[in-house]
Amino acid sequence: FSTSNDTPSTSSSSSFTTVASSTSGSSSSCPQECISTDPCMTPYCNLISLRCELKPYVCNDNLTCTLDQCISGVGCRFTDLCMRSRDDTCTVSVCTPLGCADRHIEGCVTPPPPPPSLSCDRLSCAPLYA
């Protein structure tokens, strides 16, 4: 690193970049700024070694019905784990702070059920429902 001019110099590794500062650092901080190039890793200054280190970033949307994960190079993803609770084309299950909830899709009209089929034997016919 060059600290003799006002322009910071940079050095990259596979996980983070350090930027050398042109100002002299105190004895209780890293001599460079730690910058992560991976959104799933949080850079920090280890105050014992005075070196940049990385720790995993914890993605958390505070919803119990989502799968929270950090995808390297992409960032946080929150996958809704709510399943459809019934066979209704106008209702969708969504994750809320209180858990999974059914929501009606605005403007959607539920189609009527199909007409019953008939099951006949030699003496009578009776409707069959699917």
Disulfide bonds with the S-S distance in Angstrom:
Cys30-Cys45 1.82
Cys34-Cys52 1.76
Cys40-Cys70 2.00
Cys59-Cys76 1.93
Cys65-Cys95 1.81
Cys82-Cys100 2.11
Cys90-Cys108 1.93
Cys120-Cys125 1.91
